[in-house]
Amino acid sequence: MKGMFITFEGPEGGGKSTQIKLLAKRLKAAGRRVMITREPGGTPTGELIRDVLQHNKSGEALLPETELLLFEASRAQLVRKVILPAIQKGVVVLCDRFFDSTTAYQGYGRGMDLKGIDTMNRVAAGRAVPGLTILIDVSHSTGFGRLRRRNHAMKTGHDRIERENRSFHQRVRRGFIRIARENPGRIKVVDGSRDLKALEADIWKIVKRCLP
């Protein structure tokens, strides 16, 4: 069977990680080989970059340009070391965030040049273009309500990007919606505020139609 590259995108607190795990179980039950990865991260180098991006223990504020380059560096490593080799072996690769997040967060959120970001995304991603992207849309209040409950249960705090103000995250959400409208064939938007099982069922219907 042919492999496939599926990405999950959306604002904070949409439940991407949970839905990826549920989809992986369905795919495995259907006889598909599945691999889950994430951005930033997914490789030893990428995980080190992730720690800088999420926590930045140096205490030095990251410039927007530095942040963008770190995301792209992690992506370049992940694509060539993990994603493309897996797809070539017939694996369905499920990735928690990919280049649409860079466009939404650094482009729409930070206000950086969208054309420049698109060029950098293309260089970093190379031949790894998602065959399907699931955009789990959720409001700021719903998403951050979930994050607060999760962090309380796990006794953790918000990471560096989660600590950005409300207007930043609202720009990011609007960015995701605009990206989806510009790419209707690849990106399918689902309502992340609904019941977990209902959302899982809708995602499975979409994926089944797109599987090679």
N, C-alpha and C positions, 0 to 999 in steps of 0.2 A: 504493500500500500504506500501511496505517496505521503510525504510529510506535509505539515502545514504550520504556519506561524500565526498565532492568535494573540493579540495584546488586549489588556484591560486598562482602561483609563478612567479619569474622573476626579472630582474634587475630593478633599480629605473626608474620611469617614463614610465613604460610599459602600464599603464592604467588598472591595476588590479581592483582597486576599482570601476571604471566606468563599466567595463565589468561584475563584480559581480552583480551590481545593475541591469544591463540590463538582465542578465541571470535569476535573481530572478523574474523579471516581466514575462518573458517567462514561467518559471516554474509554477508560480501562475496562469497564463492564461491557462495552461495545467491541472490545478486542483491539483497541488502538494502543500503541505505545505512546506514553506521555512523559513530558518533562516540564517541570515548573521552574521558572527563574524570575529574576526581578531586576529592576533598575532604580537607582544605581546599585551595582553589585553583581552577583552571579559568577564572579571569578575571584581568586585571591586578591588580585590588584583592584578589581572593582569594589570589593568589600572594604578595602582600606580607604578608597575614595569615598565610599558611602559614609564611613565614620566621620570623615572630615566635613562632608556636606551636611550631615545631620547634627553633629555635635560640636565640631570645630574647637577642640580643646586648646588650641593655641592661644585663644583669647583675642586674636586679631580678626577684625571684621572682614568677611569675604567681599571682594568687589563683585559686582554683577558679571563682569567679563570673566573673572576667575571661576565663579560658580558655573557659568555656561561651559567653559572649557573642561572643567572637571566632569561634568555630566557627559560631555561628548567623548572624553577619554575613556570613561567607564564603558560607554556604549560600544566604542570601537573594539575594545578588548572582548566584551561579551559576545558581540556578533561573530567575530572570527574564531574565537576559542570554543564557543558553546553553541550558539544558535544555528549557524549555517551547517556545521558538521552534523548536528542532530537532525535537521530537516532532510539533509541528504541521505540519512539512514532510514527515513520514513517515519520519524518521530513527530508527533504533534507537540509543538512547543508553545507553552502558555507563559506569557511574560507580564508581570505586574509592572506596568508603565513602560513606555518607549518614547519615540521622538515626539509624539503629540503632547506629552507632558512638558517637554522642553519648550515647545512653541507656546503652550498655555501659560506656564509659570514664568519662564524667562522672557518670552515675547509679550504676551498680554499682561501678565502680572508685573514684571519689572519694567516693561515699556521699551525693551530692546528691539533693534531692527529685525523685523520679521523675515525679510529677504535674506539677510545675513545668517539668521538662525536656520532657515531652510537649507541654505548651502552647506552649513556645518552639519546639519542632520544627515544630509545626503552623503557627505564624506564619511561620517562615522558609521552610518548604517550600511553603506555599500549596497550589496544585493539583498539585504534582509529587509524586505518590505512586507508588512503584515498582510496576510490574505483576508483577515477579518479583525476588526477592532470593536470591542464591546465598551461603550461609554456609559458608565453607571453615574447618572446625574442625581445629585442630591443638594438640597439647600444648605447654606452655611449653618443655620441653626440646628438642623437635623444632623448634619455631619459632625459638627463639633460637640453636640450633645453626646453622640456615640463615643467620640474620642475621650471626653471627660470620664465617661463610665468605664471605658477600657483602661485608661491610665490609672483610675482609682483602683480597679481590680488588680492591675499589675504593679501598682505602686511605682509608676513612672510618670514623667512629665512630658510636655510637648517637645518635639524636636525643633531645630532651628527654623525650618520653614513653616511648621505648624504655628509657631509663635508670631508669624507675621500678622498684621492687623486685618480686620474684617474686610476693609475695602480692597486689599490685595487679593484675598481669597474670592471675593465677588468678581473681580476682574478675571481671575483665573477661570472661574466657572463660565463666565460669558465667553471667554476665549475658547473653551472646550466646545461650547454650543456652536460657535461660529465655525470652528474647524470641522465639526460634524456636518454642518450644512454645506460646506465646500467639498466634502468627501462622502456623499450619501451612499455610494456603492460599497465602500470599505467600512465605514463607521456606522454602527447601529446603536441608537440611544435607548436605554432602558431606565425606568423610574426606580431609583435606589431607595426611595422612602417606603416601599411596599414590604410586605411580609417576605421573609427570607426564602421560603419555599416557593412562593409565587414567582419571585425574581429568578430563582434557580430554574424553574420550569420554562420561563420565557427565554432565558439565555440558551438553554438546551435546544429549544425549537430553532433559534437562529443559527446555532452552530451546526445542527444536523443538516440544514439546508446548504451549508457552505463546505462541508467536508468533502475532500476529493474521494 
